[in-house]
Amino acid sequence: MAIITVQLFFNETNSSLQIGDEIYYTKPSPVSGGFENASLADTIFLGQVTSFGPSVISVQYDDNTTSPPAIGDFISFSKNKKVNRSKLKGYYAEVKMVNNSTKKAELFSLSSEVSESSK
């Protein structure tokens, strides 16, 4: 069993990514070439983030159980459950939603769950 580090390159990494987060990938559908019919069963665990920068993520994985994602695969991540066990914390939040479409769009619902962080 060999532990390998792979680097994933992006235009920009997600701002909430942390060391220890788990990286997953999904291959596009062979029929449509997209991800619209992908299910949780199609998602493959790659490994944990060991380091990251503005456009690169380093992930350690076991090369006996999985292979690195290919160009075009959908990359996602999950927060480390041992560290991120509670709700969002704080007293202030700011949300900016942007619709870049030229067509009419309607937001049906928006909600949040927040815990005070220092009481």
N, CA, C and O atoms as CSV, one atom per row, in Angstrom:
chain,resi,resn,atom,element,x,y,z
A,1,MET,N,N,0.854,-1.178,0.000
A,1,MET,CA,C,0.000,0.000,0.000
A,1,MET,C,C,0.895,1.234,0.000
A,1,MET,O,O,1.682,1.443,0.923
A,2,ALA,N,N,0.766,2.041,-1.036
A,2,ALA,CA,C,1.554,3.271,-1.143
A,2,ALA,C,C,0.638,4.472,-1.005
A,2,ALA,O,O,-0.430,4.534,-1.612
A,3,ILE,N,N,1.071,5.411,-0.206
A,3,ILE,CA,C,0.332,6.654,-0.064
A,3,ILE,C,C,0.942,7.655,-1.042
A,3,ILE,O,O,2.137,7.942,-0.983
A,4,ILE,N,N,0.121,8.175,-1.929
A,4,ILE,CA,C,0.557,9.083,-2.983
A,4,ILE,C,C,-0.053,10.456,-2.737
A,4,ILE,O,O,-1.171,10.553,-2.231
A,5,THR,N,N,0.664,11.512,-3.087
A,5,THR,CA,C,0.112,12.861,-3.045
A,5,THR,C,C,-0.116,13.318,-4.471
A,5,THR,O,O,0.798,13.283,-5.294
A,6,VAL,N,N,-1.320,13.740,-4.760
A,6,VAL,CA,C,-1.669,14.257,-6.081
A,6,VAL,C,C,-2.013,15.735,-5.927
A,6,VAL,O,O,-2.572,16.147,-4.911
A,7,GLN,N,N,-1.678,16.523,-6.934
A,7,GLN,CA,C,-2.033,17.929,-6.924
A,7,GLN,C,C,-3.140,18.164,-7.936
A,7,GLN,O,O,-3.036,17.751,-9.092
A,8,LEU,N,N,-4.204,18.831,-7.495
A,8,LEU,CA,C,-5.330,19.184,-8.349
A,8,LEU,C,C,-5.251,20.679,-8.621
A,8,LEU,O,O,-5.140,21.469,-7.683
A,9,PHE,N,N,-5.307,21.078,-9.878
A,9,PHE,CA,C,-5.169,22.484,-10.247
A,9,PHE,C,C,-6.514,23.064,-10.662
A,9,PHE,O,O,-7.276,22.433,-11.394
A,10,PHE,N,N,-6.799,24.284,-10.181
A,10,PHE,CA,C,-8.057,24.973,-10.440
A,10,PHE,C,C,-7.767,26.427,-10.815
A,10,PHE,O,O,-6.663,26.925,-10.593
A,11,ASN,N,N,-8.767,27.101,-11.385
A,11,ASN,CA,C,-8.641,28.547,-11.592
A,11,ASN,C,C,-8.594,29.252,-10.245
A,11,ASN,O,O,-7.853,30.217,-10.057
A,12,GLU,N,N,-9.403,28.749,-9.306
A,12,GLU,CA,C,-9.461,29.318,-7.960
A,12,GLU,C,C,-10.032,28.254,-7.029
A,12,GLU,O,O,-11.016,27.597,-7.371
A,13,THR,N,N,-9.427,28.077,-5.855
A,13,THR,CA,C,-9.946,27.089,-4.909
A,13,THR,C,C,-11.056,27.709,-4.072
A,13,THR,O,O,-11.133,28.929,-3.932
A,14,ASN,N,N,-11.907,26.866,-3.522
A,14,ASN,CA,C,-13.009,27.311,-2.679
A,14,ASN,C,C,-12.455,27.931,-1.402
A,14,ASN,O,O,-11.535,27.385,-0.793
A,15,SER,N,N,-13.012,29.071,-0.996
A,15,SER,CA,C,-12.480,29.791,0.165
A,15,SER,C,C,-12.722,29.075,1.489
A,15,SER,O,O,-12.066,29.398,2.479
A,16,SER,N,N,-13.639,28.117,1.541
A,16,SER,CA,C,-13.891,27.411,2.801
A,16,SER,C,C,-13.107,26.111,2.921
A,16,SER,O,O,-13.272,25.388,3.904
A,17,LEU,N,N,-12.264,25.799,1.951
A,17,LEU,CA,C,-11.446,24.586,1.995
A,17,LEU,C,C,-10.425,24.668,3.134
A,17,LEU,O,O,-9.828,25.721,3.358
A,18,GLN,N,N,-10.226,23.557,3.851
A,18,GLN,CA,C,-9.267,23.490,4.956
A,18,GLN,C,C,-8.446,22.204,4.841
A,18,GLN,O,O,-8.868,21.236,4.208
A,19,ILE,N,N,-7.270,22.214,5.463
A,19,ILE,CA,C,-6.474,20.997,5.559
A,19,ILE,C,C,-7.272,19.975,6.366
A,19,ILE,O,O,-7.845,20.307,7.403
A,20,GLY,N,N,-7.307,18.744,5.892
A,20,GLY,CA,C,-8.078,17.692,6.551
A,20,GLY,C,C,-9.436,17.449,5.907
A,20,GLY,O,O,-10.062,16.424,6.179
A,21,ASP,N,N,-9.911,18.366,5.058
A,21,ASP,CA,C,-11.171,18.142,4.356
A,21,ASP,C,C,-11.016,16.949,3.421
A,21,ASP,O,O,-9.911,16.650,2.968
A,22,GLU,N,N,-12.119,16.270,3.134
A,22,GLU,CA,C,-12.092,15.082,2.289
A,22,GLU,C,C,-12.484,15.449,0.855
A,22,GLU,O,O,-13.487,16.127,0.633
A,23,ILE,N,N,-11.686,14.997,-0.110
A,23,ILE,CA,C,-11.918,15.291,-1.518
A,23,ILE,C,C,-12.586,14.092,-2.199
A,23,ILE,O,O,-12.172,12.949,-2.006
A,24,TYR,N,N,-13.612,14.365,-2.989
A,24,TYR,CA,C,-14.339,13.362,-3.754
A,24,TYR,C,C,-14.341,13.779,-5.223
A,24,TYR,O,O,-14.139,14.952,-5.539
A,25,TYR,N,N,-14.564,12.834,-6.105
A,25,TYR,CA,C,-14.749,13.182,-7.510
A,25,TYR,C,C,-15.796,12.284,-8.148
A,25,TYR,O,O,-16.025,11.152,-7.724
A,26,THR,N,N,-16.424,12.832,-9.188
A,26,THR,CA,C,-17.454,12.123,-9.931
A,26,THR,C,C,-17.112,12.199,-11.410
A,26,THR,O,O,-16.807,13.277,-11.921
A,27,LYS,N,N,-17.158,11.085,-12.093
A,27,LYS,CA,C,-16.885,11.056,-13.531
A,27,LYS,C,C,-18.154,11.454,-14.285
A,27,LYS,O,O,-19.258,11.132,-13.845
A,28,PRO,N,N,-18.010,12.154,-15.420
A,28,PRO,CA,C,-19.196,12.515,-16.200
A,28,PRO,C,C,-19.875,11.277,-16.783
A,28,PRO,O,O,-19.235,10.247,-16.996
A,29,SER,N,N,-21.166,11.390,-17.034
A,29,SER,CA,C,-21.944,10.291,-17.598
A,29,SER,C,C,-21.428,9.935,-18.992
A,29,SER,O,O,-21.215,10.828,-19.811
A,30,PRO,N,N,-21.223,8.645,-19.276
A,30,PRO,CA,C,-20.776,8.267,-20.621
A,30,PRO,C,C,-21.840,8.546,-21.682
A,30,PRO,O,O,-21.520,8.666,-22.864
A,31,VAL,N,N,-23.107,8.649,-21.262
A,31,VAL,CA,C,-24.198,8.885,-22.213
A,31,VAL,C,C,-24.298,10.359,-22.580
A,31,VAL,O,O,-24.280,10.715,-23.758
A,32,SER,N,N,-24.405,11.223,-21.557
A,32,SER,CA,C,-24.618,12.651,-21.822
A,32,SER,C,C,-23.336,13.469,-21.741
A,32,SER,O,O,-23.275,14.581,-22.266
A,33,GLY,N,N,-22.312,12.927,-21.088
A,33,GLY,CA,C,-21.083,13.694,-20.903
A,33,GLY,C,C,-21.187,14.704,-19.776
A,33,GLY,O,O,-20.260,15.483,-19.556
A,34,GLY,N,N,-22.310,14.702,-19.056
A,34,GLY,CA,C,-22.528,15.652,-17.961
A,34,GLY,C,C,-22.708,14.945,-16.637
A,34,GLY,O,O,-22.427,13.753,-16.505
A,35,PHE,N,N,-23.186,15.706,-15.644
A,35,PHE,CA,C,-23.327,15.184,-14.282
A,35,PHE,C,C,-24.774,15.200,-13.801
A,35,PHE,O,O,-25.034,14.948,-12.624
A,36,GLU,N,N,-25.717,15.491,-14.689
A,36,GLU,CA,C,-27.106,15.675,-14.268
A,36,GLU,C,C,-27.744,14.414,-13.694
A,36,GLU,O,O,-28.667,14.521,-12.887
A,37,ASN,N,N,-27.291,13.238,-14.074
A,37,ASN,CA,C,-27.864,11.995,-13.560
A,37,ASN,C,C,-26.952,11.296,-12.563
A,37,ASN,O,O,-27.176,10.132,-12.232
A,38,ALA,N,N,-25.934,11.987,-12.084
A,38,ALA,CA,C,-24.991,11.386,-11.137
A,38,ALA,C,C,-25.677,11.167,-9.792
A,38,ALA,O,O,-26.520,11.961,-9.376
A,39,SER,N,N,-25.308,10.091,-9.127
A,39,SER,CA,C,-25.847,9.808,-7.800
A,39,SER,C,C,-24.682,9.691,-6.819
A,39,SER,O,O,-23.516,9.727,-7.212
A,40,LEU,N,N,-25.015,9.552,-5.552
A,40,LEU,CA,C,-23.987,9.399,-4.527
A,40,LEU,C,C,-23.135,8.158,-4.791
A,40,LEU,O,O,-21.952,8.136,-4.452
A,41,ALA,N,N,-23.724,7.136,-5.388
A,41,ALA,CA,C,-22.987,5.910,-5.698
A,41,ALA,C,C,-21.905,6.160,-6.751
A,41,ALA,O,O,-20.936,5.404,-6.830
A,42,ASP,N,N,-22.060,7.218,-7.563
A,42,ASP,CA,C,-21.073,7.554,-8.591
A,42,ASP,C,C,-19.908,8.371,-8.041
A,42,ASP,O,O,-18.929,8.609,-8.748
A,43,THR,N,N,-20.007,8.800,-6.791
A,43,THR,CA,C,-18.982,9.648,-6.185
A,43,THR,C,C,-17.892,8.786,-5.559
A,43,THR,O,O,-18.176,7.841,-4.823
A,44,ILE,N,N,-16.642,9.125,-5.864
A,44,ILE,CA,C,-15.486,8.335,-5.419
A,44,ILE,C,C,-14.664,9.154,-4.431
A,44,ILE,O,O,-14.298,10.294,-4.717
A,45,PHE,N,N,-14.374,8.572,-3.268
A,45,PHE,CA,C,-13.526,9.232,-2.281
A,45,PHE,C,C,-12.087,9.177,-2.756
A,45,PHE,O,O,-11.579,8.104,-3.080
A,46,LEU,N,N,-11.420,10.333,-2.801
A,46,LEU,CA,C,-10.014,10.375,-3.216
A,46,LEU,C,C,-9.092,10.359,-2.010
A,46,LEU,O,O,-8.234,9.482,-1.905
A,47,GLY,N,N,-9.249,11.321,-1.085
A,47,GLY,CA,C,-8.374,11.386,0.070
A,47,GLY,C,C,-8.546,12.697,0.822
A,47,GLY,O,O,-9.511,13.428,0.598
A,48,GLN,N,N,-7.604,12.991,1.717
A,48,GLN,CA,C,-7.668,14.204,2.535
A,48,GLN,C,C,-6.721,15.266,2.017
A,48,GLN,O,O,-5.642,14.972,1.503
A,49,VAL,N,N,-7.157,16.520,2.167
A,49,VAL,CA,C,-6.338,17.666,1.770
A,49,VAL,C,C,-5.154,17.771,2.719
A,49,VAL,O,O,-5.333,17.794,3.936
A,50,THR,N,N,-3.943,17.833,2.169
A,50,THR,CA,C,-2.743,18.000,2.996
A,50,THR,C,C,-2.215,19.427,2.923
A,50,THR,O,O,-1.580,19.901,3.865
A,51,SER,N,N,-2.469,20.110,1.824
A,51,SER,CA,C,-2.106,21.524,1.679
A,51,SER,C,C,-2.877,22.081,0.497
A,51,SER,O,O,-3.382,21.333,-0.339
A,52,PHE,N,N,-2.962,23.412,0.436
A,52,PHE,CA,C,-3.646,24.040,-0.690
A,52,PHE,C,C,-3.166,25.472,-0.838
A,52,PHE,O,O,-2.623,26.064,0.095
A,53,GLY,N,N,-3.372,26.006,-2.006
A,53,GLY,CA,C,-3.032,27.384,-2.315
A,53,GLY,C,C,-4.165,28.004,-3.113
A,53,GLY,O,O,-5.246,27.422,-3.198
A,54,PRO,N,N,-3.939,29.173,-3.700
A,54,PRO,CA,C,-5.005,29.848,-4.441
A,54,PRO,C,C,-5.536,29.048,-5.631
A,54,PRO,O,O,-6.697,29.207,-6.007
A,55,SER,N,N,-4.704,28.189,-6.228
A,55,SER,CA,C,-5.163,27.450,-7.409
A,55,SER,C,C,-4.745,25.971,-7.418
A,55,SER,O,O,-4.871,25.304,-8.445
A,56,VAL,N,N,-4.256,25.461,-6.297
A,56,VAL,CA,C,-3.833,24.061,-6.253
A,56,VAL,C,C,-4.215,23.436,-4.909
A,56,VAL,O,O,-4.157,24.087,-3.865
A,57,ILE,N,N,-4.609,22.154,-4.960
A,57,ILE,CA,C,-4.929,21.388,-3.759
A,57,ILE,C,C,-4.086,20.124,-3.784
A,57,ILE,O,O,-4.073,19.414,-4.790
A,58,SER,N,N,-3.372,19.828,-2.686
A,58,SER,CA,C,-2.620,18.584,-2.565
A,58,SER,C,C,-3.438,17.605,-1.733
A,58,SER,O,O,-3.911,17.938,-0.647
A,59,VAL,N,N,-3.597,16.394,-2.257
A,59,VAL,CA,C,-4.426,15.374,-1.613
A,59,VAL,C,C,-3.631,14.091,-1.497
A,59,VAL,O,O,-3.012,13.648,-2.464
A,60,GLN,N,N,-3.645,13.487,-0.305
A,60,GLN,CA,C,-3.014,12.176,-0.118
A,60,GLN,C,C,-4.056,11.096,-0.314
A,60,GLN,O,O,-5.165,11.190,0.212
A,61,TYR,N,N,-3.695,10.056,-1.081
A,61,TYR,CA,C,-4.610,8.946,-1.281
A,61,TYR,C,C,-3.836,7.642,-1.384
A,61,TYR,O,O,-2.631,7.632,-1.632
A,62,ASP,N,N,-4.544,6.558,-1.191
A,62,ASP,CA,C,-3.973,5.218,-1.275
A,62,ASP,C,C,-4.137,4.732,-2.712
A,62,ASP,O,O,-5.263,4.528,-3.168
A,63,ASP,N,N,-3.037,4.543,-3.427
A,63,ASP,CA,C,-3.127,4.180,-4.841
A,63,ASP,C,C,-3.613,2.751,-5.069
A,63,ASP,O,O,-3.877,2.375,-6.211
A,64,ASN,N,N,-3.737,1.949,-4.018
A,64,ASN,CA,C,-4.268,0.593,-4.170
A,64,ASN,C,C,-5.793,0.579,-4.179
A,64,ASN,O,O,-6.395,-0.379,-4.664
A,65,THR,N,N,-6.423,1.624,-3.653
A,65,THR,CA,C,-7.883,1.624,-3.560
A,65,THR,C,C,-8.542,2.582,-4.533
A,65,THR,O,O,-9.725,2.421,-4.831
A,66,THR,N,N,-7.831,3.560,-5.034
A,66,THR,CA,C,-8.430,4.529,-5.954
A,66,THR,C,C,-7.370,5.076,-6.895
A,66,THR,O,O,-6.173,4.866,-6.698
A,67,SER,N,N,-7.817,5.762,-7.892
A,67,SER,CA,C,-6.910,6.419,-8.825
A,67,SER,C,C,-7.253,7.905,-8.843
A,67,SER,O,O,-8.366,8.277,-8.472
A,68,PRO,N,N,-6.332,8.759,-9.264
A,68,PRO,CA,C,-6.628,10.184,-9.264
A,68,PRO,C,C,-7.693,10.520,-10.302
A,68,PRO,O,O,-7.867,9.781,-11.271
A,69,PRO,N,N,-8.404,11.626,-10.108
A,69,PRO,CA,C,-9.420,12.012,-11.083
A,69,PRO,C,C,-8.788,12.428,-12.409
A,69,PRO,O,O,-7.624,12.826,-12.464
A,70,ALA,N,N,-9.570,12.329,-13.459
A,70,ALA,CA,C,-9.122,12.734,-14.796
A,70,ALA,C,C,-9.602,14.149,-15.083
A,70,ALA,O,O,-10.467,14.671,-14.380
A,71,ILE,N,N,-9.051,14.758,-16.095
A,71,ILE,CA,C,-9.507,16.080,-16.522
A,71,ILE,C,C,-10.974,15.957,-16.913
A,71,ILE,O,O,-11.341,15.051,-17.662
A,72,GLY,N,N,-11.802,16.843,-16.423
A,72,GLY,CA,C,-13.234,16.817,-16.712
A,72,GLY,C,C,-14.078,16.202,-15.621
A,72,GLY,O,O,-15.302,16.338,-15.643
A,73,ASP,N,N,-13.449,15.517,-14.648
A,73,ASP,CA,C,-14.203,14.966,-13.526
A,73,ASP,C,C,-14.649,16.099,-12.609
A,73,ASP,O,O,-13.969,17.119,-12.493
A,74,PHE,N,N,-15.802,15.914,-11.954
A,74,PHE,CA,C,-16.330,16.907,-11.018
A,74,PHE,C,C,-15.690,16.673,-9.653
A,74,PHE,O,O,-15.776,15.572,-9.109
A,75,ILE,N,N,-15.048,17.702,-9.095
A,75,ILE,CA,C,-14.375,17.604,-7.800
A,75,ILE,C,C,-15.249,18.266,-6.739
A,75,ILE,O,O,-15.748,19.372,-6.946
A,76,SER,N,N,-15.432,17.597,-5.612
A,76,SER,CA,C,-16.174,18.179,-4.486
A,76,SER,C,C,-15.417,17.860,-3.203
A,76,SER,O,O,-14.499,17.041,-3.200
A,77,PHE,N,N,-15.812,18.516,-2.114
A,77,PHE,CA,C,-15.163,18.228,-0.842
A,77,PHE,C,C,-16.157,18.263,0.290
A,77,PHE,O,O,-17.221,18.875,0.195
A,78,SER,N,N,-15.788,17.591,1.370
A,78,SER,CA,C,-16.602,17.525,2.573
A,78,SER,C,C,-15.749,18.000,3.736
A,78,SER,O,O,-14.556,17.702,3.800
A,79,LYS,N,N,-16.354,18.733,4.650
A,79,LYS,CA,C,-15.624,19.239,5.812
A,79,LYS,C,C,-15.300,18.095,6.770
A,79,LYS,O,O,-16.041,17.116,6.859
A,80,ASN,N,N,-14.199,18.232,7.474
A,80,ASN,CA,C,-13.782,17.253,8.470
A,80,ASN,C,C,-14.797,17.274,9.618
A,80,ASN,O,O,-14.957,18.302,10.276
A,81,LYS,N,N,-15.473,16.171,9.862
A,81,LYS,CA,C,-16.530,16.104,10.885
A,81,LYS,C,C,-15.998,16.232,12.315
A,81,LYS,O,O,-16.739,16.638,13.210
A,82,LYS,N,N,-14.731,15.894,12.541
A,82,LYS,CA,C,-14.162,15.997,13.881
A,82,LYS,C,C,-13.948,17.450,14.284
A,82,LYS,O,O,-14.043,17.787,15.464
A,83,VAL,N,N,-13.665,18.300,13.325
A,83,VAL,CA,C,-13.368,19.704,13.609
A,83,VAL,C,C,-14.605,20.570,13.455
A,83,VAL,O,O,-14.858,21.432,14.297
A,84,ASN,N,N,-15.373,20.362,12.408
A,84,ASN,CA,C,-16.522,21.204,12.076
A,84,ASN,C,C,-17.813,20.540,12.532
A,84,ASN,O,O,-18.612,20.103,11.703
A,85,ARG,N,N,-18.022,20.462,13.834
A,85,ARG,CA,C,-19.169,19.755,14.383
A,85,ARG,C,C,-20.364,20.645,14.635
A,85,ARG,O,O,-21.478,20.138,14.762
A,86,SER,N,N,-20.182,21.941,14.713
A,86,SER,CA,C,-21.294,22.805,15.079
A,86,SER,C,C,-21.777,23.634,13.903
A,86,SER,O,O,-21.274,23.534,12.784
A,87,LYS,N,N,-22.759,24.445,14.200
A,87,LYS,CA,C,-23.328,25.324,13.190
A,87,LYS,C,C,-22.374,26.478,12.914
A,87,LYS,O,O,-21.310,26.574,13.525
A,88,LEU,N,N,-22.761,27.352,11.992
A,88,LEU,CA,C,-22.003,28.575,11.771
A,88,LEU,C,C,-21.977,29.373,13.059
A,88,LEU,O,O,-22.958,29.389,13.803
A,89,LYS,N,N,-20.858,30.039,13.329
A,89,LYS,CA,C,-20.743,30.807,14.558
A,89,LYS,C,C,-20.494,32.266,14.248
A,89,LYS,O,O,-19.868,32.609,13.245
A,90,GLY,N,N,-21.001,33.135,15.140
A,90,GLY,CA,C,-20.726,34.555,14.982
A,90,GLY,C,C,-21.949,35.408,15.253
A,90,GLY,O,O,-23.007,34.906,15.633
A,91,TYR,N,N,-21.787,36.703,15.051
A,91,TYR,CA,C,-22.857,37.670,15.273
A,91,TYR,C,C,-23.281,38.348,13.986
A,91,TYR,O,O,-24.327,38.996,13.952
A,92,TYR,N,N,-22.508,38.221,12.941
A,92,TYR,CA,C,-22.743,38.982,11.721
A,92,TYR,C,C,-22.549,38.087,10.509
A,92,TYR,O,O,-21.625,37.274,10.464
A,93,ALA,N,N,-23.415,38.241,9.542
A,93,ALA,CA,C,-23.271,37.488,8.296
A,93,ALA,C,C,-23.636,38.398,7.136
A,93,ALA,O,O,-24.500,39.267,7.253
A,94,GLU,N,N,-22.974,38.187,6.038
A,94,GLU,CA,C,-23.279,38.947,4.836
A,94,GLU,C,C,-23.389,37.966,3.682
A,94,GLU,O,O,-22.527,37.105,3.507
A,95,VAL,N,N,-24.437,38.096,2.904
A,95,VAL,CA,C,-24.680,37.199,1.791
A,95,VAL,C,C,-24.847,38.028,0.529
A,95,VAL,O,O,-25.555,39.035,0.522
A,96,LYS,N,N,-24.194,37.599,-0.527
A,96,LYS,CA,C,-24.349,38.253,-1.820
A,96,LYS,C,C,-24.753,37.185,-2.819
A,96,LYS,O,O,-24.016,36.224,-3.042
A,97,MET,N,N,-25.924,37.350,-3.423
A,97,MET,CA,C,-26.400,36.412,-4.432
A,97,MET,C,C,-26.439,37.136,-5.764
A,97,MET,O,O,-26.952,38.251,-5.862
A,98,VAL,N,N,-25.900,36.501,-6.777
A,98,VAL,CA,C,-25.822,37.117,-8.090
A,98,VAL,C,C,-26.454,36.189,-9.111
A,98,VAL,O,O,-26.192,34.986,-9.118
A,99,ASN,N,N,-27.285,36.750,-9.969
A,99,ASN,CA,C,-27.861,36.002,-11.081
A,99,ASN,C,C,-27.230,36.540,-12.353
A,99,ASN,O,O,-27.492,37.677,-12.746
A,100,ASN,N,N,-26.402,35.735,-12.998
A,100,ASN,CA,C,-25.736,36.161,-14.227
A,100,ASN,C,C,-26.559,35.849,-15.472
A,100,ASN,O,O,-26.148,36.166,-16.588
A,101,SER,N,N,-27.704,35.235,-15.282
A,101,SER,CA,C,-28.551,34.869,-16.411
A,101,SER,C,C,-29.329,36.089,-16.908
A,101,SER,O,O,-29.638,36.996,-16.134
A,102,THR,N,N,-29.634,36.100,-18.176
A,102,THR,CA,C,-30.465,37.177,-18.733
A,102,THR,C,C,-31.945,36.830,-18.615
A,102,THR,O,O,-32.806,37.665,-18.893
A,103,LYS,N,N,-32.243,35.596,-18.201
A,103,LYS,CA,C,-33.626,35.159,-18.037
A,103,LYS,C,C,-34.099,35.431,-16.615
A,103,LYS,O,O,-33.295,35.527,-15.687
A,104,LYS,N,N,-35.411,35.553,-16.459
A,104,LYS,CA,C,-36.001,35.776,-15.144
A,104,LYS,C,C,-35.706,34.590,-14.223
A,104,LYS,O,O,-35.810,33.434,-14.634
A,105,ALA,N,N,-35.343,34.883,-12.994
A,105,ALA,CA,C,-35.086,33.843,-11.995
A,105,ALA,C,C,-35.828,34.212,-10.720
A,105,ALA,O,O,-35.989,35.391,-10.407
A,106,GLU,N,N,-36.273,33.215,-9.998
A,106,GLU,CA,C,-37.019,33.451,-8.768
A,106,GLU,C,C,-36.399,32.637,-7.639
A,106,GLU,O,O,-36.160,31.438,-7.782
A,107,LEU,N,N,-36.143,33.295,-6.526
A,107,LEU,CA,C,-35.619,32.618,-5.345
A,107,LEU,C,C,-36.805,32.233,-4.476
A,107,LEU,O,O,-37.539,33.096,-3.995
A,108,PHE,N,N,-36.990,30.942,-4.280
A,108,PHE,CA,C,-38.138,30.474,-3.517
A,108,PHE,C,C,-37.913,30.604,-2.016
A,108,PHE,O,O,-38.819,30.997,-1.281
A,109,SER,N,N,-36.704,30.272,-1.559
A,109,SER,CA,C,-36.465,30.243,-0.125
A,109,SER,C,C,-34.984,30.426,0.169
A,109,SER,O,O,-34.122,30.051,-0.626
A,110,LEU,N,N,-34.712,31.008,1.322
A,110,LEU,CA,C,-33.343,31.150,1.810
A,110,LEU,C,C,-33.398,31.050,3.325
A,110,LEU,O,O,-34.234,31.691,3.964
A,111,SER,N,N,-32.501,30.240,3.908
A,111,SER,CA,C,-32.501,30.108,5.358
A,111,SER,C,C,-31.086,29.894,5.861
A,111,SER,O,O,-30.172,29.629,5.081
A,112,SER,N,N,-30.912,30.011,7.165
A,112,SER,CA,C,-29.605,29.751,7.766
A,112,SER,C,C,-29.806,29.279,9.200
A,112,SER,O,O,-30.883,29.421,9.779
A,113,GLU,N,N,-28.756,28.723,9.745
A,113,GLU,CA,C,-28.760,28.291,11.134
A,113,GLU,C,C,-27.450,28.760,11.735
A,113,GLU,O,O,-26.384,28.316,11.308
A,114,VAL,N,N,-27.506,29.641,12.709
A,114,VAL,CA,C,-26.320,30.272,13.255
A,114,VAL,C,C,-26.323,30.159,14.774
A,114,VAL,O,O,-27.377,30.288,15.398
A,115,SER,N,N,-25.161,29.921,15.379
A,115,SER,CA,C,-25.011,29.889,16.833
A,115,SER,C,C,-24.097,31.035,17.257
A,115,SER,O,O,-23.099,31.319,16.594
A,116,GLU,N,N,-24.439,31.690,18.363
A,116,GLU,CA,C,-23.555,32.717,18.889
A,116,GLU,C,C,-22.231,32.079,19.294
A,116,GLU,O,O,-22.213,30.975,19.838
A,117,SER,N,N,-21.120,32.772,19.028
A,117,SER,CA,C,-19.825,32.143,19.252
A,117,SER,C,C,-19.182,32.474,20.588
A,117,SER,O,O,-18.210,31.822,20.970
A,118,SER,N,N,-19.694,33.467,21.312
A,118,SER,CA,C,-18.994,33.822,22.564
A,118,SER,C,C,-19.960,34.186,23.679
A,118,SER,O,O,-19.910,35.300,24.199
A,119,LYS,N,N,-20.820,33.283,24.045
A,119,LYS,CA,C,-21.713,33.517,25.185
A,119,LYS,C,C,-21.758,32.329,26.073
A,119,LYS,O,O,-22.458,32.341,27.086
